[in-house]
Structure formats: C-alpha cells, structure tokens
Amino acid sequence: MNAQTHTRIKFCGMTHADDIALACELGVDAIGLVFAERSSRRLTIEQARALRAGIAEGIEVVALFMDNDAATVQRVIDAVRPTVLQFHGREDEAFCAAFDMPYFKAVAMGGDVAADALSHHPRAVALLLDSHASGGAGGTGHAFDWSRIPRESARPFLLAGGLHPENIFDAVTAVHPWGVDVSSGIESAPGEKDAAKMRRFVEEVRRADSSER
Ligand SMILES: O=C(O)c1ccccc1NCC(=O)[C@H](O)[C@H](O)COP(=O)(O)O
C-alpha cells in the first residue's frame, strides 16, 4: 500500500496559453517551460514571460535547462520568475545549487546507469528519472525499464519518459513515484499539446491514486 495519496503531475514543454489554462483547470502541480537549446519546445524569454502570466498561483513554474550557461539561467530567473529550476544535462551540483533556488535534476536511465546515480544531487528537491542515455536530451517519448529504479531509494523522484494516458495508471501503481512528468505523451505533434490527452492523463493518475488508498 502506498502512503502517498496524491501523485504530483508535471506537464512539460508547454508552448501555448490555452494549453496552460487547461492544465491549471485540470489541477496539475507543475508546468515546465523549456529553455534547452535545439529543443522544438524551446521558448524565448519573451514567450515564456507571456505564458508565465497565465499560470495560476500555487502551481510550480519549472524552467528547464540543458547545459545552458549560468548567465542564461540567471536571465530566465530574473525575467520569467520560475519557482523551480530543472537541469537536464551534465550540470554538477555546484552549478545547480548556485542559483539558490529549488531544483529538479534529471537522471539518465536509458543507458548504463551508475549504481549510485540516485544518491547524487542531495540538495535537489527531487530527481527526475528519464529515459534518455547520458548526454542525450529528454522529451523523447520513450519509456525506460522501470525495474531499473532501485527499490531502496529514499529520494523523492519524478518518473518521466514515454508516459501517456494508456500507461500512466500502470506506471503509478507499479512504481509509486512522488510525481510524474509528461511531454510527448500529451501531444499531437512536438510542442502541440492535445486537450483530450491532457485531460485523460490527469484522470488516469487520479484513478491510480484512488486505487492505492
Ligand atoms: O522537451 C524537450 O524538448 C527537451 C529537450 C532537452 C531536454 C529535456 C527536454 N524535455 C524534458 C521533458 O519534457 C520531460 O522532463 C521528460 O523528458 C518527459 O518527456 P516525454 O518522454 O516526452 O514525456
């Protein structure tokens, strides 16, 4: 039995105001805005500022970076006012902690996972276990083998990678993550969220939560 009754939901790679309005209405916990270079979901600072204005109070605003330089991260913090940072690249702990903000750190679960990978970044609010191999980008739409998640890990983690409305019930009931993170699985095309998929994803997480009580 899982003591947690509310699996946190993060919708990542949001690019349109109407999708953000729906996400808020659906009661997601966090909205991710991507600043990683070469991402099809990447926002300019001006776009992000406009989108941020539509995010309801109490919902975490997560700024996602992948090996961006410190000046860029600071510019985003100053202009967009995220509440959490997410680092998806090779950033070390000193870099991630230097901004004095809560942060998530992605762990690449798709390649050879270091035995102690989940003990890194003790200052992270949560780790984000994603399906890319080390050095690769996220947002791939592919799942990794969930049995690779060490059972004894006491760290809060977000499960990510290849989640969608059809597999999220099984994912939550099998893995019992602190939270789940989805991007491609609620899209009709990269960066284009699909309202029906967003709605069904949230319903399926809540159905899994209810079945665990
Ligand atoms: O979304 C991107 O394009 C991206 C680019 C570079 C690094 C990370 C990126 N996205 C991360 C996410 O959207 C999620 O945290 C996670 O990877 C889930 O992605 P998906 O498998 O598409 O649900």
The ligand as an SDF file (V2000), in Angstrom:
LIG
                    3D

 23 23  0  0  0  0  0  0  0  0999 V2000
   11.2710   18.6260  -24.2410 O   0  0  0  0  0  0  0  0  0  0  0  0
   12.3620   18.7700  -24.7840 C   0  0  0  0  0  0  0  0  0  0  0  0
   12.4470   19.0580  -25.9810 O   0  0  0  0  0  0  0  0  0  0  0  0
   13.6350   18.5840  -24.0000 C   0  0  0  0  0  0  0  0  0  0  0  0
   14.8520   18.9260  -24.5800 C   0  0  0  0  0  0  0  0  0  0  0  0
   16.0280   18.7750  -23.8730 C   0  0  0  0  0  0  0  0  0  0  0  0
   15.9930   18.2840  -22.5780 C   0  0  0  0  0  0  0  0  0  0  0  0
   14.7740   17.9370  -21.9870 C   0  0  0  0  0  0  0  0  0  0  0  0
   13.5990   18.0760  -22.7050 C   0  0  0  0  0  0  0  0  0  0  0  0
   12.3780   17.7240  -22.1700 N   0  0  0  0  0  0  0  0  0  0  0  0
   12.2130   17.1100  -20.9070 C   0  0  0  0  0  0  0  0  0  0  0  0
   10.7850   16.7570  -20.6790 C   0  0  0  0  0  0  0  0  0  0  0  0
    9.8930   17.1780  -21.3590 O   0  0  0  0  0  0  0  0  0  0  0  0
   10.4130   15.8740  -19.5910 C   0  0  0  0  0  0  0  0  0  0  0  0
   11.0860   16.2850  -18.4250 O   0  0  0  0  0  0  0  0  0  0  0  0
   10.6670   14.4230  -19.8340 C   0  0  0  0  0  0  0  0  0  0  0  0
   11.8170   14.2350  -20.6010 O   0  0  0  0  0  0  0  0  0  0  0  0
    9.4860   13.6830  -20.4050 C   0  0  0  0  0  0  0  0  0  0  0  0
    9.4620   13.6810  -21.7880 O   0  0  0  0  0  0  0  0  0  0  0  0
    8.4800   12.7260  -22.6310 P   0  0  0  0  0  0  0  0  0  0  0  0
    9.1220   11.3950  -22.7970 O   0  0  0  0  0  0  0  0  0  0  0  0
    8.3290   13.4320  -23.9290 O   0  0  0  0  0  0  0  0  0  0  0  0
    7.1750   12.6620  -21.8920 O   0  0  0  0  0  0  0  0  0  0  0  0
  1  2  2  0
  2  3  1  0
  2  4  1  0
  4  5  1  0
  4  9  2  0
  5  6  2  0
  6  7  1  0
  7  8  2  0
  8  9  1  0
  9 10  1  0
 10 11  1  0
 11 12  1  0
 12 13  2  0
 12 14  1  0
 14 15  1  0
 14 16  1  0
 16 17  1  0
 16 18  1  0
 18 19  1  0
 19 20  1  0
 20 21  2  0
 20 22  1  0
 20 23  1  0
M  END
$$$$
